[in-house]
């Protein structure tokens, strides 16, 4: 059972895998009693080696069954961390997207100065003011 490298969310987690684990961990039910529940617990929370030996006898599991559950547990943990990492990247992506939209709007506003039908060329002071306002400097 290798749960040391998990990234836990505090408060109310948005990670559904964490919610499932917390549900299994907080139940008053004996998770080893029923074969199906013990199997799910092995994947989601993980049993230690001594518990696996007891459950092997109790539920007629083979060494291959136990090895498979341990591998699935590791995959579950990898998926957990991947989800948390994805949430972080998603937040970064939204911030980058917001900045790009701001730059696009500024580019369009400055381009409009040059595309106007008036004979006058826009002066650099006006363009500077447009840029300063776009970044809340004015």
Buried (B, 14 or more C-beta within 10 A) or exposed (E): BEEEEBEEEEEEBEBEBBEBBBEBEEEEEEBBEEEEBBBBBBBBBBBEEEBBEEBBEEBEBEEEBBEBBBEBBBEBBEEBBEBBEEBEEEEEEEEEEEEEEEEEEBEEBBEEBEEEEEEEEBEEEEBEEBBEEBEEEE
